Each structure stands twice: as C-alpha cells, then as structure tokens.
Amino acid sequence: MLRSSTAWLFAFALTLTGFGSNVQSAAAQTTYTFDATYDAISRVSSFITEDITANTASGSSNNAPFGLTKANVLLYNQTDLTTGSYRFSTNPETFGLQGLPLGGVTLFGESDNKLFYEVENGIGVVDLTTLTTRASNTVNITGGEGLFEGATGTLTSSEVYQVGNLLVDPTSAIRGTVRVSGTIQVPFTQKVPEPTNTAALIGMGMIGVGFGLRRLRHKAA
C-alpha cells in the first residue's frame, strides 16, 4: 500500500513540475467608447474624372477622448451631377481607379495615441436649398498606435458641410462638422496564473514524504 502511495506521489510531483514549466496565455480585449465632434475643413486636391475627385480634410476637436483631438483624411468622392447625391471611399478601387494611393483617416493628438480607419461606401446628398451636404457611414477601424495598437471595431460617422462657396470656386475649401462615435476593441495578451518553481519544490517535498513513510514501515517491521 505504501509502495503504491509513494509511486502516486512521485507521479503527482512530476505532473506539477511539468505544469510549472509551461507558460500559457489567454487572449483578452478591452473595449473603449469613443464619441467626438470635429470642426473640419475639406477641399478637392485633384480632379480625376468628370465626376470623381480626390479630397483631403483636416479636423480638430475640443471633446475627443484619449487625446485624439486632430484628424487627417484622404478619400475619393464620386458625385452624381443629376441627383446631387455622392459616394465616397478611402479606397480608389471602389470607383474602378487604379494606381492611386490608398486613402484613410487618422485620428491623433498631442499624445502617442493614434487611431486609423477606412471608409468603404459613404453616402451623402447635396441640399440645394440650404447649400449644405449631409452624409453618414459606418467605418472600419484598421489599427492604431499607443493605447490603440492592434485596434479593431466599427465607428459611425455623420457630417454636415457648408458648400455655398463652391458655386464661386469649386477648388475652395469647405467647412463643416463631423461626429464620430462607436466602440474600439483593443486586444492584449494576459498571463494566465500558473504554478512556478514553488510547485516543483512542493512536488519534491511530497516525494520526500513518501520515502519517509517507507522508512517508517521498515522500522516498524
């Protein structure tokens, strides 16, 4: 009986020692809520075809969290001259354009934090009565830096621009507001609590106990 107990203790100690040498990790993530309004300036940087333009924009915010108070944008815009509606995307291939740089949106600020996202199928319309444009779309987060390294998720963007000055000069800058809101998921690797060398020492101690019990048996005999 004692011999079988000693063998069991020895096997158990080996199990603990092996388990203590394993380093395991579990994937986890943190979710951040984002909601900010940017005062934006946009202009046509180039006319690509009769109805497609490349547009750049910049913005600043007084209420953006995580220090993301500034924005830089490059996107492509296709306008339906008949209806006044328009589509926009950061990917030129959305409109069959080849050999042009991929656009995108970068939110940044004074800190090391940055957030990157892209627009696939933004839709807007020109209101000829008020000479404004209104657009909304869902954007896909593609990564970031600092707090948002490896970030994913989706944000909702809605914008309003005043465009009356384009009737005078189509290349002039337009001003408006853009609200960006949603959730950001940031992954991180978290160590799972595991036995360390202490477990191995406990295992060796139990082996010692087993041999001690065996010696006592021999003395009793």
DORO-602041 format. One record per residue (C-alpha): x negated, y negated, z; residue in three letters. Coordinates in Angstrom, 3 decimals. Layout:
! DORO-602041
(vexvex (X; Y; Z); 'ALA'),
...
This chain:
! DORO-602041
(vexvex (0.000; 0.000; 0.000); 'MET'),
(vexvex (-2.789; -2.403; 0.958); 'LEU'),
(vexvex (-4.698; -1.485; -2.190); 'ARG'),
(vexvex (-1.718; -2.387; -4.383); 'SER'),
(vexvex (-1.243; -5.626; -2.418); 'SER'),
(vexvex (-4.879; -6.556; -2.982); 'THR'),
(vexvex (-4.553; -5.906; -6.711); 'ALA'),
(vexvex (-1.409; -8.054; -6.869); 'TRP'),
(vexvex (-3.141; -10.918; -5.037); 'LEU'),
(vexvex (-6.117; -10.704; -7.395); 'PHE'),
(vexvex (-3.864; -10.873; -10.475); 'ALA'),
(vexvex (-1.923; -13.771; -8.984); 'PHE'),
(vexvex (-5.170; -15.668; -8.325); 'ALA'),
(vexvex (-6.294; -15.155; -11.922); 'LEU'),
(vexvex (-2.949; -16.497; -13.126); 'THR'),
(vexvex (-3.326; -19.615; -11.014); 'LEU'),
(vexvex (-6.891; -20.142; -12.219); 'THR'),
(vexvex (-5.856; -19.865; -15.864); 'GLY'),
(vexvex (-2.880; -22.151; -15.392); 'PHE'),
(vexvex (-5.050; -24.718; -13.632); 'GLY'),
(vexvex (-7.404; -24.901; -16.623); 'SER'),
(vexvex (-4.583; -25.729; -19.068); 'ASN'),
(vexvex (-3.883; -29.368; -19.882); 'VAL'),
(vexvex (-0.313; -29.840; -21.012); 'GLN'),
(vexvex (1.531; -32.930; -22.089); 'SER'),
(vexvex (5.093; -33.824; -22.884); 'ALA'),
(vexvex (6.356; -36.335; -25.412); 'ALA'),
(vexvex (8.450; -39.145; -23.990); 'ALA'),
(vexvex (9.548; -42.583; -25.069); 'GLN'),
(vexvex (10.540; -45.951; -23.722); 'THR'),
(vexvex (13.438; -47.943; -25.169); 'THR'),
(vexvex (13.316; -51.730; -25.268); 'TYR'),
(vexvex (16.235; -54.036; -26.036); 'THR'),
(vexvex (15.500; -56.880; -28.422); 'PHE'),
(vexvex (17.620; -59.964; -29.166); 'ASP'),
(vexvex (16.232; -63.230; -30.557); 'ALA'),
(vexvex (17.190; -66.105; -32.827); 'THR'),
(vexvex (14.603; -67.643; -35.160); 'TYR'),
(vexvex (14.630; -71.044; -36.843); 'ASP'),
(vexvex (13.489; -70.070; -40.322); 'ALA'),
(vexvex (12.071; -71.712; -43.421); 'ILE'),
(vexvex (12.182; -69.805; -46.713); 'SER'),
(vexvex (11.025; -70.599; -50.210); 'ARG'),
(vexvex (10.588; -68.948; -53.612); 'VAL'),
(vexvex (6.948; -68.013; -54.077); 'SER'),
(vexvex (7.337; -66.773; -57.667); 'SER'),
(vexvex (9.968; -66.189; -60.351); 'PHE'),
(vexvex (9.544; -62.597; -61.539); 'ILE'),
(vexvex (12.501; -62.281; -63.925); 'THR'),
(vexvex (15.502; -64.439; -64.705); 'GLU'),
(vexvex (17.354; -63.180; -61.621); 'ASP'),
(vexvex (14.604; -61.759; -59.364); 'ILE'),
(vexvex (12.267; -63.816; -57.179); 'THR'),
(vexvex (9.623; -63.136; -54.560); 'ALA'),
(vexvex (10.370; -65.087; -51.388); 'ASN'),
(vexvex (8.285; -65.904; -48.343); 'THR'),
(vexvex (9.626; -67.071; -44.994); 'ALA'),
(vexvex (8.376; -68.015; -41.565); 'SER'),
(vexvex (10.222; -68.486; -38.302); 'GLY'),
(vexvex (9.874; -69.483; -34.678); 'SER'),
(vexvex (11.979; -68.623; -31.640); 'SER'),
(vexvex (12.439; -70.039; -28.161); 'ASN'),
(vexvex (14.141; -66.961; -26.737); 'ASN'),
(vexvex (12.305; -63.986; -28.247); 'ALA'),
(vexvex (11.243; -61.408; -25.631); 'PRO'),
(vexvex (7.830; -59.717; -25.375); 'PHE'),
(vexvex (6.100; -62.794; -26.779); 'GLY'),
(vexvex (7.360; -62.154; -30.346); 'LEU'),
(vexvex (8.112; -65.841; -30.942); 'THR'),
(vexvex (6.964; -66.064; -34.574); 'LYS'),
(vexvex (7.847; -64.326; -37.823); 'ALA'),
(vexvex (6.285; -63.901; -41.265); 'ASN'),
(vexvex (8.268; -62.445; -44.150); 'VAL'),
(vexvex (7.690; -61.328; -47.746); 'LEU'),
(vexvex (10.658; -59.930; -49.667); 'LEU'),
(vexvex (12.231; -59.726; -53.107); 'TYR'),
(vexvex (15.604; -61.221; -53.995); 'ASN'),
(vexvex (17.965; -60.456; -56.881); 'GLN'),
(vexvex (20.834; -62.885; -57.476); 'THR'),
(vexvex (23.991; -62.186; -59.436); 'ASP'),
(vexvex (24.486; -65.514; -61.194); 'LEU'),
(vexvex (28.107; -64.641; -61.979); 'THR'),
(vexvex (29.371; -63.868; -58.481); 'THR'),
(vexvex (26.840; -65.725; -56.347); 'GLY'),
(vexvex (26.052; -62.570; -54.379); 'SER'),
(vexvex (22.494; -61.383; -53.918); 'TYR'),
(vexvex (20.456; -58.386; -52.766); 'ARG'),
(vexvex (17.085; -58.415; -51.074); 'PHE'),
(vexvex (14.473; -55.875; -50.107); 'SER'),
(vexvex (10.873; -55.788; -48.928); 'THR'),
(vexvex (10.190; -53.017; -51.462); 'ASN'),
(vexvex (9.841; -54.290; -55.064); 'PRO'),
(vexvex (10.647; -50.814; -56.399); 'GLU'),
(vexvex (14.213; -51.313; -55.143); 'THR'),
(vexvex (14.635; -53.529; -58.227); 'PHE'),
(vexvex (12.505; -51.389; -60.531); 'GLY'),
(vexvex (9.458; -53.638; -60.181); 'LEU'),
(vexvex (6.037; -52.021; -60.453); 'GLN'),
(vexvex (2.590; -53.253; -59.484); 'GLY'),
(vexvex (3.784; -55.775; -56.907); 'LEU'),
(vexvex (2.743; -55.819; -53.240); 'PRO'),
(vexvex (4.982; -54.202; -50.681); 'LEU'),
(vexvex (6.694; -56.816; -48.541); 'GLY'),
(vexvex (7.687; -56.661; -44.909); 'GLY'),
(vexvex (8.482; -58.581; -41.749); 'VAL'),
(vexvex (6.032; -59.149; -38.912); 'THR'),
(vexvex (7.119; -60.481; -35.527); 'LEU'),
(vexvex (4.228; -61.743; -33.411); 'PHE'),
(vexvex (3.193; -64.475; -30.981); 'GLY'),
(vexvex (0.527; -65.537; -28.543); 'GLU'),
(vexvex (0.063; -62.052; -27.040); 'SER'),
(vexvex (-1.326; -58.893; -28.660); 'ASP'),
(vexvex (2.196; -57.575; -29.307); 'ASN'),
(vexvex (3.377; -57.224; -32.903); 'LYS'),
(vexvex (6.408; -55.554; -34.451); 'LEU'),
(vexvex (6.679; -54.507; -38.109); 'PHE'),
(vexvex (9.856; -53.705; -40.021); 'TYR'),
(vexvex (11.144; -53.407; -43.562); 'GLU'),
(vexvex (14.400; -54.274; -45.312); 'VAL'),
(vexvex (15.845; -51.815; -47.818); 'GLU'),
(vexvex (19.222; -53.108; -49.006); 'ASN'),
(vexvex (20.057; -56.506; -47.607); 'GLY'),
(vexvex (23.238; -58.083; -48.999); 'ILE'),
(vexvex (24.249; -61.745; -48.993); 'GLY'),
(vexvex (26.526; -64.254; -50.646); 'VAL'),
(vexvex (26.336; -67.935; -51.551); 'VAL'),
(vexvex (29.227; -70.102; -50.337); 'ASP'),
(vexvex (29.501; -72.861; -52.940); 'LEU'),
(vexvex (31.945; -74.821; -50.765); 'THR'),
(vexvex (29.550; -75.241; -47.841); 'THR'),
(vexvex (26.359; -74.677; -49.858); 'LEU'),
(vexvex (25.188; -72.013; -47.445); 'THR'),
(vexvex (24.119; -68.419; -47.765); 'THR'),
(vexvex (25.133; -65.679; -45.364); 'ARG'),
(vexvex (23.553; -62.256; -45.190); 'ALA'),
(vexvex (23.305; -59.281; -42.882); 'SER'),
(vexvex (21.495; -55.982; -42.969); 'ASN'),
(vexvex (20.019; -53.157; -40.918); 'THR'),
(vexvex (16.241; -52.956; -40.888); 'VAL'),
(vexvex (13.890; -50.075; -40.109); 'ASN'),
(vexvex (11.023; -50.552; -37.674); 'ILE'),
(vexvex (7.778; -49.186; -39.132); 'THR'),
(vexvex (5.349; -49.676; -36.238); 'GLY'),
(vexvex (3.607; -52.331; -34.244); 'GLY'),
(vexvex (0.660; -53.257; -32.081); 'GLU'),
(vexvex (0.109; -53.762; -28.379); 'GLY'),
(vexvex (3.234; -52.762; -26.484); 'LEU'),
(vexvex (4.868; -51.590; -29.740); 'PHE'),
(vexvex (2.193; -49.291; -31.132); 'GLU'),
(vexvex (3.967; -46.435; -32.920); 'GLY'),
(vexvex (7.367; -48.122; -32.516); 'ALA'),
(vexvex (10.449; -46.850; -34.359); 'THR'),
(vexvex (14.146; -47.708; -34.398); 'GLY'),
(vexvex (16.568; -49.995; -36.183); 'THR'),
(vexvex (17.470; -53.637; -35.796); 'LEU'),
(vexvex (20.367; -55.679; -37.135); 'THR'),
(vexvex (19.585; -58.959; -38.832); 'SER'),
(vexvex (22.041; -61.737; -39.723); 'SER'),
(vexvex (21.119; -65.045; -41.316); 'GLU'),
(vexvex (22.557; -68.353; -42.457); 'VAL'),
(vexvex (20.671; -70.785; -44.719); 'TYR'),
(vexvex (21.481; -74.274; -45.994); 'GLN'),
(vexvex (20.802; -74.306; -49.739); 'VAL'),
(vexvex (22.133; -77.654; -50.976); 'GLY'),
(vexvex (18.647; -78.923; -51.767); 'ASN'),
(vexvex (18.155; -76.103; -54.283); 'LEU'),
(vexvex (20.539; -77.946; -56.618); 'LEU'),
(vexvex (17.892; -80.632; -56.905); 'VAL'),
(vexvex (14.742; -78.480; -56.761); 'ASP'),
(vexvex (15.036; -74.672; -56.988); 'PRO'),
(vexvex (11.497; -74.310; -55.625); 'THR'),
(vexvex (12.074; -76.334; -52.460); 'SER'),
(vexvex (12.182; -74.749; -49.031); 'ALA'),
(vexvex (15.494; -73.933; -47.385); 'ILE'),
(vexvex (16.165; -73.868; -43.645); 'ARG'),
(vexvex (18.388; -71.659; -41.549); 'GLY'),
(vexvex (18.684; -69.359; -38.559); 'THR'),
(vexvex (18.098; -65.632; -38.347); 'VAL'),
(vexvex (19.254; -63.457; -35.449); 'ARG'),
(vexvex (17.537; -60.118; -34.908); 'VAL'),
(vexvex (18.831; -57.622; -32.335); 'SER'),
(vexvex (18.751; -53.930; -31.527); 'GLY'),
(vexvex (16.632; -51.337; -29.753); 'THR'),
(vexvex (12.987; -50.361; -30.115); 'ILE'),
(vexvex (11.681; -46.899; -29.240); 'GLN'),
(vexvex (8.031; -46.610; -28.271); 'VAL'),
(vexvex (6.526; -43.121; -27.803); 'PRO'),
(vexvex (3.843; -42.275; -25.276); 'PHE'),
(vexvex (2.130; -39.141; -24.031); 'THR'),
(vexvex (2.671; -38.389; -20.389); 'GLN'),
(vexvex (0.621; -35.846; -18.481); 'LYS'),
(vexvex (2.712; -33.057; -17.003); 'VAL'),
(vexvex (1.740; -32.286; -13.381); 'PRO'),
(vexvex (-0.371; -29.138; -13.448); 'GLU'),
(vexvex (-2.494; -27.183; -10.979); 'PRO'),
(vexvex (-6.103; -28.343; -10.686); 'THR'),
(vexvex (-9.171; -26.734; -9.160); 'ASN'),
(vexvex (-7.260; -26.589; -5.864); 'THR'),
(vexvex (-5.084; -23.849; -7.331); 'ALA'),
(vexvex (-8.163; -21.831; -8.233); 'ALA'),
(vexvex (-9.528; -22.236; -4.712); 'LEU'),
(vexvex (-6.212; -21.100; -3.257); 'ILE'),
(vexvex (-6.332; -18.073; -5.531); 'GLY'),
(vexvex (-9.863; -17.201; -4.413); 'MET'),
(vexvex (-8.774; -17.600; -0.783); 'GLY'),
(vexvex (-5.961; -15.133; -1.335); 'MET'),
(vexvex (-8.449; -12.655; -2.767); 'ILE'),
(vexvex (-10.448; -13.054; 0.444); 'GLY'),
(vexvex (-7.350; -12.365; 2.478); 'VAL'),
(vexvex (-6.790; -9.172; 0.520); 'GLY'),
(vexvex (-10.320; -7.894; 1.171); 'PHE'),
(vexvex (-9.972; -8.849; 4.852); 'GLY'),
(vexvex (-6.836; -6.766; 5.137); 'LEU'),
(vexvex (-8.632; -3.840; 3.552); 'ARG'),
(vexvex (-11.477; -4.062; 6.099); 'ARG'),
(vexvex (-8.975; -4.092; 8.968); 'LEU'),
(vexvex (-7.411; -0.935; 7.570); 'ARG'),
(vexvex (-10.766; 0.828; 7.526); 'HIS'),
(vexvex (-11.497; -0.206; 11.137); 'LYS'),
(vexvex (-8.092; 0.993; 12.255); 'ALA'),
(vexvex (-8.792; 4.311; 10.626); 'ALA'),
